[in-house]
Amino acid sequence: MNLKEHIRHIPDFPKPGILFYDISTLLAHPKAWHHAINQLAELVAPYKPDILAGIESRGFLVAAPLALQLDVGFCMIRKKGKLPGKTYSHKYELEYGTDEIELADGLIEPGQRVIILDDLLATGGTMSASVELIRSVGAEVEATACLIELSFLKGRDRLDVPFHTLMDYES
């Protein structure tokens, strides 16, 4: 199955000059969505993860069903101020400014094997920051994965762990 046939391209969103790769059409097609999750399971299972971490917000849609399929835990990496209780945070540089992500305390234990997932890898900034955040609690980031990679932005070059993708757009 060609999963790219189920990705909608929306020009000039969220601002002029940006081409948005929309996974909503993939999610709406049960056979394609099931196929995508099965393919991710084949890529991720060999790492024997204890828990999958999904990056806000479309990464939740990828990691949660995959965690169920692999019978492992799931946790959320969110923007600052979105999680209740004690959190661990990591501030990172953006092209223009900074951002901060958080992980709720007590969800990932030191030494656990973690795979981080998102819907799309562009510049790699948030994924790289997520790797550092997970490491800061003493866990091992075994790999990262996304549905889509915009390889022309070279985001995987910012990662020091294996990266897997189902679809690659080169321009």
Secondary structure, DSSP 8 states (H G I E B T S, - for coil): --GGGG-EEEET-SSTT-EEEE-HHHHT-HHHHHHHHHHHHHHHGGG--SEEEEETTHHHHHHHHHHHHHT-EEEEEEETT-S-SSEEEEEEEETTEEEEEEEETTSS-TT-EEEEEEEEESSSHHHHHHHHHHHHTT-EEEEEEEEEEEGGG-GGGG-SS-EEEEEEE--
